[in-house]
Amino acid sequence: MAAPKVIVIGAGPGGLAAAMQLGHAGAEVTLLERREVVGGRTSAIEVDGFRFDCGPTFFLYPRVLAEIFRSIGRVLEEEIPMERLDPQYRLTFGGGGQLDCTPDLDAMDAQIARFAPADVGQLRRYLEDNREKLKRFRPILESPFGSPLDLFRMSLLGAVRHLHPLRSLGSELQRYFSDPRLAIAFSFQAKYLGMSPFRCPSLFSILSFLEYEFGVFHPIGGCSRVSEVMADVARESGVDVRLGEAVTGLRFEGRRVSAVETEQGTYEADAIVIGADFAAAMERLVPDALRRRWSNARLRKKKFSCSTFMLYLGIRGIYDALPHHNIHIAEDYERNLREIEVEHRLSDDPSFYVQNACVTDPSLAPAGKSTLYVLVPVSHMHDHIDWSSERDRFRDLALERLAAIGLGDVRERIEVERVITPADWQDDHHIYRGATFNLAHNLGQMLHRRPRNRFEELDGVYLVGGGTHPGSGLPVIFESSRITSRLLLNDLGLSSEFIDRAALAGC
Ligand SMILES: Cc1cc2nc3c(=O)[nH]c(=O)nc-3n(C[C@H](O)[C@H](O)[C@H](O)COP(=O)(O)OP(=O)(O)OC[C@H]3O[C@@H](n4cnc5c(N)ncnc54)[C@H](O)[C@@H]3O)c2cc1C
């Protein structure tokens, strides 16, 4: 019998991970990517010998990807050397104070004592509570949510007591730390999902737990290197990876997808996996008349994550004293978050993040030089902000603000520079409203209320990546690829046992 034909749209981490597994299982897989490089938001930007990660720089919880590699007979650590970072990152507070966050809990307590002696010991309590929380939450992250009835599965009912679904992350942290800066130190990670900790559900306290418990890693070559290796592994698993070939439309027989169209040709399909940004792909590829729950009108009413303003700077010399990851929290953090999420205006005093990756990985720049990656969380696209007029002003503001972490002379040291604004995310990367972290992760848009892995509106259409369950961020995106691959393989009559076997064995 001929192998079933599966088309995967988009070579981001979600599409790549799904393609690897589907190819290994014996499907005939074609992976179509509109850009000339793999990785999507997790691709590399290369300029004059400098190499930057376009998006992700924090590689957390490698376990999921390690299990996926193992399920297809590969060893992640052998294919992609990684370094665990210590300190994990430096946090500086606009209102005063600095923390070098490390998994060494005694060293953390010594720093916490300088902020608030009464809070010493609370980090250990916090980690213990979150260890239990992750244990309860993992089965939820690892299973599909095909209907509201899935909410009543035992795992979720048992977990509710530990997850406090209605509490915000900010108020959860205030239960542990009296100093507001410490509460922020263990909740700002909500920004990894593009959300304010004051609005994000408390169950996401597991994000900071994952850092302290399992480490913050830097894959040598950057997170984009992970995408490149995955593309190689996919090819070796028999996947036909086609770059520079954008999907322009889908063909349907009734509600069932039958083929995928590109400018180069038409590909018949038994099933397709959409790894492109969910909302943008719906608008561009699926006729509105075929969608009810996710129609264009309904999509417009959904909540979307924030966006990011990016500077990629090739620098003369290296800032030796600056750690790999640096997060600066605005003096009035709540106001900064309100400006991003509620008022949709640019802040005069924004929080920002700087990666100084060459202190760990000199391979990313020519000798005697280094890279700086600057990320400023900003509103997704909104009428209040016109990026064609704001771009240069905001670039200057961002460079000026870098003085707050000791980079006062950065302008004189810039050799190469690239900028990405929310408008570029939207127009060049085809991300709906430039919302870099997809649909927001509020309770109304999670679990069965997020677009489902086996897409509920159409037959033969599956979703992978940050727009489906469990959500945005590399570990959960990789998890989405396992959930989706299992569903699809079983629907096609192929075995997905290899996925479960590796997951059960753990890494
Ligand atoms: C600035 C930034 C920083 C981030 N930092 C982190 C971090 O530190 N850690 C972390 O875990 N996560 C981080 N993330 C979040 C997330 O991990 C990444 O965004 C991730 O790349 C999303 O993966 P994806 O597979 O869902 O989509 P994408 O990476 O966007 O991949 C989708 C792919 O589909 C392609 N495509 C779109 N339309 C078509 C079409 N019509 N035909 C063919 N191909 C198409 C796109 O070109 C793209 O390659 C960050 C994201 C951003 C933007």
The ligand as a Gaussian input file, in Angstrom:
#p B3LYP/6-31G(d) Opt

LIG

0 1
 C       11.475000      37.626000      19.448000
 C       11.041000      36.287000      19.979000
 C       11.692000      35.737000      21.070000
 C       11.308000      34.465000      21.529000
 N       12.015000      33.930000      22.571000
 C       11.747000      32.672000      22.959000
 C       12.623000      32.035000      23.892000
 O       13.616000      32.630000      24.331000
 N       12.342000      30.739000      24.247000
 C       11.263000      30.078000      23.728000
 O       11.058000      28.905000      24.087000
 N       10.425000      30.650000      22.839000
 C       10.646000      31.932000      22.425000
 N        9.860000      32.503000      21.449000
 C        8.570000      31.867000      21.059000
 C        8.573000      30.672000      20.080000
 O        9.361000      29.641000      20.583000
 C        9.033000      30.972000      18.667000
 O        8.307000      32.035000      18.163000
 C        8.864000      29.775000      17.712000
 O        9.711000      29.927000      16.594000
 C        7.442000      29.597000      17.177000
 O        7.437000      28.410000      16.434000
 P        6.284000      27.979000      15.439000
 O        6.694000      26.665000      14.885000
 O        4.974000      28.068000      16.122000
 O        6.218000      29.134000      14.314000
 P        7.310000      29.851000      13.420000
 O        8.660000      29.776000      14.040000
 O        6.801000      31.212000      13.124000
 O        7.317000      29.003000      12.074000
 C        6.295000      29.122000      11.115000
 C        6.897000      28.933000       9.744000
 O        5.850000      28.885000       8.764000
 C        6.308000      29.558000       7.600000
 N        5.160000      29.940000       6.778000
 C        4.229000      30.875000       7.046000
 N        3.323000      30.937000       6.046000
 C        3.692000      30.019000       5.130000
 C        3.161000      29.616000       3.873000
 N        2.064000      30.173000       3.360000
 N        3.800000      28.643000       3.181000
 C        4.922000      28.062000       3.677000
 N        5.478000      28.425000       4.854000
 C        4.861000      29.384000       5.584000
 C        7.079000      30.742000       8.179000
 O        7.947000      31.325000       7.216000
 C        7.826000      30.071000       9.332000
 O        9.054000      29.555000       8.912000
 C       10.238000      33.758000      20.929000
 C        9.594000      34.332000      19.826000
 C       10.002000      35.563000      19.344000
 C        9.337000      36.113000      18.121000

